[in-house]
Amino acid sequence: MGILDFLFGNKTKIIKDFASRGAVIIDVRTKEEFSGGAIPGSKNIPLQQISKRVSEIKKWNKPVILCCASGMRSGSATGVLKSKGIEAVNGGGWISLSKKMITP
């Protein structure tokens, strides 16, 4: 186990576990950023709307993987959702997340 795995856990393993349980991918970038490219099937809920849509997200009754451009905004959104009792993980940047989702 490398030092990053020790500090942050094996994020790829966690993401694959979430995905195997039907996780919903939420992209917290702006609508404009999202329209420029996104993970197929992901939902766009900009960071500024996350708090207002917690009850909607809870109704999905699924784990949530969050992403953005670099992982900063999705990190903030992950904290908000976890504090509301939603099983969530920060998937980081959407491009790297999409690669983690398809890598065996």
C-alpha positions in Angstrom: 0.0 0.0 0.0 1.5 3.3 -1.0 1.5 6.4 1.1 -1.4 8.0 -0.9 -3.5 4.9 -0.5 -2.8 5.1 3.2 -3.8 8.7 3.4 -6.7 8.7 1.1 -7.7 5.1 0.6 -7.9 3.4 -2.7 -10.3 5.8 -4.4 -10.5 3.7 -7.6 -11.6 0.7 -5.6 -14.2 2.7 -3.8 -15.5 4.2 -7.0 -15.8 0.8 -8.6 -17.6 -0.5 -5.5 -20.0 2.5 -5.7 -20.5 1.9 -9.5 -21.2 -1.8 -8.9 -24.0 -0.7 -6.6 -25.7 1.5 -9.2 -24.2 4.8 -8.1 -25.4 8.0 -9.6 -22.7 10.3 -11.0 -23.3 13.9 -10.3 -21.1 16.5 -12.2 -21.1 19.7 -10.2 -19.6 21.9 -12.9 -21.7 24.7 -14.5 -24.2 23.9 -17.2 -21.9 25.5 -19.7 -18.9 23.3 -18.7 -21.1 20.2 -18.6 -22.4 20.9 -22.1 -18.8 20.9 -23.3 -18.3 17.3 -22.4 -19.3 14.9 -19.6 -19.5 11.3 -18.5 -22.4 9.7 -20.4 -25.4 9.2 -18.0 -24.1 11.7 -15.4 -26.4 14.3 -13.9 -25.5 17.9 -13.9 -26.2 19.6 -10.6 -23.9 22.7 -10.2 -22.2 23.0 -6.9 -24.3 26.1 -5.9 -27.5 23.9 -6.2 -26.3 20.8 -4.3 -27.6 22.0 -0.8 -31.0 22.9 -2.3 -31.4 19.4 -3.9 -30.3 17.2 -1.1 -33.9 15.8 -0.6 -34.1 15.0 -4.3 -30.7 13.2 -4.2 -31.8 11.2 -1.0 -34.9 10.0 -2.9 -32.6 8.2 -5.4 -31.5 5.9 -2.5 -28.2 5.2 -4.3 -24.6 6.0 -3.6 -23.3 9.1 -5.3 -20.0 9.7 -7.1 -19.3 13.4 -7.6 -17.0 15.0 -10.2 -16.1 18.4 -11.6 -13.1 19.7 -13.6 -10.4 19.1 -11.1 -11.9 17.6 -7.9 -12.1 20.8 -5.9 -15.8 21.5 -6.3 -16.8 17.9 -6.2 -14.8 17.6 -2.9 -17.0 20.4 -1.4 -20.2 18.8 -2.7 -19.1 15.4 -1.3 -18.7 17.0 2.1 -22.2 18.6 1.9 -23.8 15.3 0.9 -22.0 13.2 3.5 -23.0 15.7 6.2 -26.7 15.1 5.2 -26.3 11.3 5.4 -25.8 10.5 1.8 -23.2 7.9 0.8 -20.9 9.9 -1.4 -17.4 9.9 -2.8 -15.4 12.5 -4.6 -14.5 11.1 -8.0 -12.3 14.0 -8.8 -12.0 15.4 -12.3 -14.6 14.0 -14.8 -12.0 13.0 -17.4 -10.0 10.9 -14.9 -13.1 9.5 -13.4 -14.4 8.3 -16.7 -11.1 6.4 -17.2 -11.5 4.8 -13.7 -15.0 3.8 -14.6 -13.9 1.8 -17.7 -10.6 0.4 -16.5 -10.8 -3.2 -15.4 
